[in-house]
Amino acid sequence: MVTVPPPIAPTEERNARTHQIDRLPTLQILELINAEDATVATAVATVLPDLAEAVDCSVDALRSGHRLHYFGAGTSGRMAVLDATELRPTYGVEPGRVVAHLAGGLRALTDAVEAAEDDADTGAATATAALTAGDVAFGITASGGTPFVGGALRAARDRGARTVLLSANPEAPLAAHADIHIAVDTGPEVVTGSTRMKAGTAQKLVLNALSTAVMIRLGRTYSNLMTDMVASNAKLRVRQVRMLVQATGLPADTCQKALTAAGDEAKVALLTLLTRADVDEARQALRAAGGVVHRALHAVRVY
């Protein structure tokens, strides 16, 4: 009986443009890498409608009190951990609302635990333990076939969660287990199979765009300002005051006084500065508006 090998993922094919890369001087190597990198943003642009659907799905889940879960292995999983980790300081996301599950656990952040990606059962067990109906399971895999991610997506569906797959393979085998497939066709890598490069860059762009758009839709910004940022050091406390100055046009000392009066809640301070509301009224208006400043502005006194 002849065993037919599975189709090769686009990321595993050889790149005809880089066959001679090991014989080139340093500058030309870098020029080749840069030229390949320049194609990634265009590839991401073609999947924006799918990404928008994933954003709306995630917004609905988070707004309803559910959670967004990332599942990935290797580079893909590390990208997921990076994205989830940065949301708390940047947008004040509560712990446990956006969670990254990395094959091999936290040790895989710094040490390669390559066999972990082949463990579909662990992916399924992880998803079963972590997800509830209404959550979103977001699988990330360059090839579109990582067993850990596949196990997680299948289990997520069984739990009643929505499923999203981010891959660099339009024919990803795991697409059958995803409600939304974001297939960024980055093509062959500069070094064959080195998906930490173009595929990894695409994942970073997509995850940045996804989580940023979700936070904007949830009202975690006012205009393009990070109103929900956690000011955990001196630099960020200065940034809070600067943000209030930028949003209101008022002097820095006025903004600092408002921030202090608001208990260092920048969004509350902003509303008091933009209106005639006192701190309690601003806080109540924001609560009623779901934290969205533009909505809260219409719930307070003349401004």
ABEGO torsion letter per residue (X at the ends): XBBBBBBBBAAABBBAAAAAAAABBAAAAAAAAAAAAAAAAAAAAAAAAAAAAAAAAAAAAAAAGBBBBBBBBEAAAAAAAAAAAAAAAAAGBBBGABBBBBBGEAAAAABBBAAAAABAAAAAAAAAAABBBGBBBBBBBAAGABAAAAAAAAAAAAAGBBBBBBBABAABAAAAABABBBBBBAEBBABBGBAABAAAAAAAAAAAAAAAAAAAAAGABBEABBAABBBABAAAAAAAAAAAAAAAGBBAAAAAAAAAAAGGBAAAAAAAAABABBAAAAAAAAAAAGGBAAAAAAABBBX
